[in-house]
Amino acid sequence: MSTVQANGVRDDAALSDIAIPFYRSTPILGSLAVILLTTVVYFVYHRYYRSAPPSKRGAHVQVSSIDAQNSVSLADMAYLAHVLSPQSTHMDVLWAAISTPEMLQTSEAEVHKVERIRRDRQSRRATQKPNIPDELEALVEDDDGWGEDEDDVDESDQAAAQVRAKAKQAEQERQQDMERLKAATGQTNEPLEGIDPGVIGQTWVEATLAQHQSWPPPLTDVITAHTYTYEDQPVANPLDHKGLRRYLCMTMGRLNAQILNTKPELLQAGAQKLIDQTYFRGSLEFRGRVGTLLEAILRLGTVLKSRALVATTIEAVASFKVGCLPGKSTTWFLQTMQRQYGCQPHLAIHEKKVEVPLYEESSILATGDMAEFFLDLERTHAENFLKQKIAMCQKQGIPPQVALQAYREGWWFLLRAENVNDPNIRAEPIMRESPILSKLDSQDLDKFEAATPASQRLITAWPMIVQNCAQKAGKVRIQFPVPSIPGKYRFVLDIKSQDFLGADQQIVIEKDVVDAQTIQRTLKPKEEQAIKNEESKGETKKEA
């Protein structure tokens, strides 16, 4: 049993899982999921912002970082705040993540690189000597004509034939050595769709998605309400922007992984090494970048106190990691979990309470307090998950202790407070002077404040990352500031999974909040001493 302390401020270590590929933590989709669209993530908030307006989409933008550790540009953050809102859907969130100014710039550079590789391949092929089948080559090398019988060949001819055969064998060995050298130095000609026979890539993915009514993609205003430029020229249709089209295809491919990963063509192409890596390997990098942008959206929603946007983003992250369309695959996922692990992932809550541990009268909440939402929880799936993962490791010849080190399971705790007596009570304002919001357009901030009533404003959003697959139980303590207005409140805690579908739940506790000026309470002895120690430290600093 372990205790997890929370204070509502996201921990960098705890948030690091958004960038961890789903295939490393949950092998539902198998090895083909790795080939098809692997990287969502979890969340190291050590990025954000560089400056440039989010207007002409797809144009080259100059960026400047807010600090050396940030990797999401200010232009991207401003764009996300502009196109998203508390009413945004799961697809809005994903489309926003793949269409930021910097993502479009990156996508265009990727397309140019792929086109250059294809041109170089075609140019080399045009200048190369055609391959001659061995049978014809032997005839061409035979200087003595076409129809001679072996009985008519004299010894000198036999000697010459032996010399030619040895020379041919030496040449073949030399070619094999060259191929091994090229493979070791990365100079091999990788298969390209449309150039090499039988190779599949983006065109195949689009055609397969179209067969299942998933292409063209279901675009929302996040994409369609903007104009784009490609190679400094305006494009009327978003799909005419080759870079954006590439990212739209990768997104829809990921969300339809259940379909694509079971296609015989893909299985056969994978076995024959006929996969266009300029597309599929690119999807790995793409998913990592999407993870970073989803981090940014979560951070943005948190500082904007938008419970709706944060909840929607967590659900979008889970769908993107699992590889299914949002809101349409929960039954499939739970059935898969039951079939593979013999259970469904779930956090069982055995004890729950809201208190102020600083005082002897811990059950009393007063304005200005720092309270604690306490949970005694159990991961009911822990034992089954551990057994199955150990069995899989043993079957594959992998040391279980090595494989289990990569295990990550993420849960989010979203807390808000509803005033029972006055649902329209004044909402706590967002902190516009924060490092993020102070850089954004005030109209976008107004949009979020107007659309987020007090009952839907986040008090805190806290992630819990389970790294020990065997851990079955634990205690969670989520610290949060008590509302500043006295009254009866309904504290609503949403527990949401960033890895599992159908595992979310909600806990509600009603408590009275009293005016701190009207009551007297007794500090707990150890807490009183801790406060005195802090005060004495402050006095010492003043004297110094």
NUMAR-719686 format. One record per residue (C-alpha): x, y, z. Coordinates in steps of 0.25 Angstrom, whole numbers, plus 5000, padded with zeros to 4 digits. Example, Ala and Ser with C-alpha at 12.3 -4.5 7.8 and 13.67 -1.06 7.14 Angstrom:
// NUMAR-719686
504949825031;505549965029;
// end
This chain:
// NUMAR-719686
500050005000;500550144996;500150284998;500150384987;500150534991;499450634982;499450784982;498750814969;500050854962;500450754951;501750684954;502650674943;503050534946;501650494947;501250554934;502350494926;501450374920;500750454909;501950424900;502050274903;501450194892;500250114895;500849984889;501849984901;500749994912;499549914906;499849814895;498449804890;498649834876;499949744874;501149764867;500449824854;500049944862;501449974864;501649964849;500450044846;500350164854;501150164867;501750264875;500050394893;500650444907;500750464916;500950584920;502250654923;501950804924;503250854920;502850924907;502051034901;502051154893;502751234882;502251354875;501551374862;500051404858;499151284855;498551354843;499051304830;499051154832;500251074826;501051194824;502551184829;502551254843;503751304851;503651264865;504351304878;504251224891;503751274904;504851194911;505951094907;505150974911;503851004904;503550934891;502150974888;502151114881;501351234886;500751234872;500251094874;499751124888;499051254883;498451164871;497951054881;497251164890;496651224878;496051104871;495651024884;494551054894;493850984905;492850924895;493950864886;493750714882;494850604882;495050624868;495150774870;496350744880;497050654870;496850744858;497350864866;498650784870;499050744856;498750874850;499550974858;500451074850;501650994854;501050864851;500650914837;502150964835;502650824839;501650754830;502050834818;503550804821;503250654822;502550654809;503650724802;504650624808;503750504803;503650564789;505150584788;505450434792;504450394781;505050484770;506450434774;505950284773;505350314759;506550384754;507550274759;506650164753;506550244739;508050244738;508350104743;508649984734;507449894733;507549764741;507749644732;507249504737;508349414740;507949314729;508049424718;509349474724;509949344723;509549334708;510149474706;511449434712;511549314704;512449354692;512349224685;510949224680;509649174683;509449024681;510748954685;510648824692;511548794704;512148684696;512748784686;513348874696;514848854697;515648864710;516049014707;514549054706;514248974719;515449054726;514849184721;513549144726;514049114740;514749254740;513549324736;512749244747;513749284758;513749434753;512149434753;512249374767;513249474772;512349584766;511149534773;511849524787;512349664784;510949714782;510449644795;511549714802;511149844796;509749824800;510149794815;510949914815;509850004810;508949944820;509849974831;510050114827;508650144824;508850154809;507850044804;506750074795;505550064804;504250024797;503350134792;501850134789;501550154774;503050134770;503249994775;502249884772;501349834784;501749944793;500750014802;500750144808;499850274810;499050244797;498650104802;498250154815;497350264809;496750164799;496450064811;495850174820;494950214808;494450074807;493950084822;493350224820;494550284828;495150364816;495050484813;495150514828;493950574836;494550714837;493950814846;494050964847;495450954854;495950914840;494950974830;494751114836;496251144832;496951174819;498251104816;499551134808;500451024802;501751064796;501351204798;500151184790;498651184795;497851054795;496351054795;496150914800;496950864813;497250734806;497950814795;499050844806;499850724804;500450734818;499150754825;498550634816;499750544821;499450584836;497950564834;498150424828;499150384839;498050434849;496950354843;497850234841;498150234856;496650254860;496350134850;497450044855;496449934857;496149924843;497549954836;498249854845;497449734841;497549754826;498149644819;498949734810;499649804821;499949674828;500549614815;501349744812;501849744826;502349604824;503049634811;503649764815;502749844805;502449964815;502650104811;503450154822;503350294818;501950294822;501950184833;503150224840;502750374839;501450334847;502350304859;502950444859;501550504856;500850434868;501950484877;501750624873;500250604874;500450564889;501250694891;500050774886;499050694894;499950724906;499850874903;498350864901;498250804915;499050904921;498251014914;496950954919;497450944933;497951094934;496651134928;495851054938;495050984927;494650844933;493950824919;495150844911;496050764920;495150644921;494950644906;496350644903;496650534913;495650454905;496250484892;497650444897;497050314901;496450284888;497650324880;498550234889;497650114888;497350144873;495850154871;494850264868;494450344880;493150304887;492950184877;493850074882;493550054897;492849924896;493949864887;495049914897;494349854909;494149724902;495649724898;496049744912;495149634917;495649544906;497149574908;497249594923;495949534929;495549664935;495249814932;496149924937;495449994949;495850074961;494950024973;494750134984;494650084998;494750215006;494550355002;494450485010;494750635009;495450695021;496450795026;497550715032;498150835038;497150845050;496650755060;495250795055;495650735041;494250715036;493950865036;494250945024;494451095024;494751195014;496251215012;496551065016;497450975008;496550845008;496850705004;495950604996;496350475001;496250334994;496550194998;496550124985;496849984979;497249954965;496349824963;497049784950;498549794956;498649644958;498049594945;498949704937;500249654944;499949504941;499649534927;500849624924;501749524931;501249414922;501449494910;502849534913;503149384916;502549344903;503349444895;504649414903;504749554909;505149574924;503849614931;504549714940;505049784928;503749794921;502949834933;503949954935;503250024923;501850004929;500950134930;499550144934;498950294935;497750344943;497250484944;496550544956;495650664952;495050744964;493950844963;492950904973;491550934971;490751024981;489550954984;488751074989;489151174978;489551104964;489851234958;490851284969;491951374964;493051284958;494551304962;495251374951;496351314943;497751364946;498051444934;499351484939;499851344938;501151314929;500251244919;498951334919;499651464919;500251434905;498851404899;497751494893;496851544903;495651514894;495951364895;496051374910;494751444910;494151334902;494551224912;494051314924;492751334918;492451194914;492951134928;491951154939;492451134954;491950994954;492750954943;494051024947;495250934951;495750954965;496850854961;497250754951;498250644956;498850534949;499350404955;500250314947;500350164952;501750114948;501649984957;500749884950;500649804962;500149914971;498749874976;498349984986;498750124990;498350254997;498150384989;498050514995;497750634986;497950764992;497050884987;496651024992;495251034998;494251124991;494351274996;492851284998;492151215009;490951115006;490650975004;491450914993;491450784985;492950744982;492950664969;494150584966;494250524952;495250404951;495650394936;496650294930;497550334919;497850194915;496550114917;495150134911;493950114919;494750124933;494250274936;493450294949;492950414957;492950434972;492050544979;492250584994;491350705000;491950795010;491650925017;492651035015;492651135027;493251275028;494651255034;494351385043;493151325050;493851205056;495051155064;495851035062;496950955069;498250925061;498750785062;500050785070;500950745059;500350845050;500450955060;501850925062;502150925047;501451055046;502351115057;503551055050;503251125037;502951255044;504251255052;504951225039;504351355033;504751435045;506151385044;506251425029;505651565033;506751585043;507851545034;
// end
